[in-house]
Amino acid sequence: MEWNKKYSYPTSTRAIVNGSRHYSMDGFNYPSVTTIISATKSQEDKAAIAAWKERVGHEEAERIKNEASSRGSSMHSYIEQFLLGKMNLDLIEEDNLSKRMAEEIIDNGLKNKLNEIYGAEATVFYPGNNGFAGTADCICLYSGKETILDFKQSNKPKREEYIEDYFLQLGAYSLAHNTVYNSNITQGVILLCTVDRLFQDFKIEGNELINFQNKFLERVEQFYHQLNK
């Protein structure tokens, strides 16, 4: 595993515009990939989320969401330190769950598979009036293919049919990268660990990745249509 800085990624400032996350760069405020996905969810998905909040209670739902967000941020931080060659395992407490989850992803998903790293926590954007931006966890050569890696944590195992939003993210980041850098990213991989330290990986490539790129563009069009109403 080595760094190859063949791409130069832009700096950006995150901003909240009309209550949603945007990336400010070059005089533009680009909505984030996650903002677009969230704003364009189907009525069925929105109803399912609302039903879950009613079932567990709004206060408990907020606690679960915040706890997961904090755990995910910490896990990402450990993985980023590993990618940068800065992780000192001896300085981390043995009972740190986020670190243990990061280790599962590193041991099962990164070691002996990650050939070259182009960027970690790198800002990518799709320019234009209907543009968007986001932060890619890792852009790399993975198992011999230029790849977008996304690291996820979960309370329970995931089934592929329930993680379309994850695949839409991969489609968005790969499309933005290929558009701006004329790169040839043909693969997107989700590396996930549950709180019980079960590791899962999900991969989309070739025409399937292109399909999710096109699906995300449809969501972008829907987002801007809703915005301009």
Beta strands, then each sheet from edge to edge (+ up, - down):
strand 1: 2-3
strand 2: 13-17
strand 3: 20-25
strand 4: 28-31
strand 5: 114-126
strand 6: 132-142
strand 7: 145-154
strand 8: 187-194
strand 9: 199-205
sheet 1: 1+ 5+ 6- 7+ 8+ 9-
sheet 2: 2+ 3- 4+
end
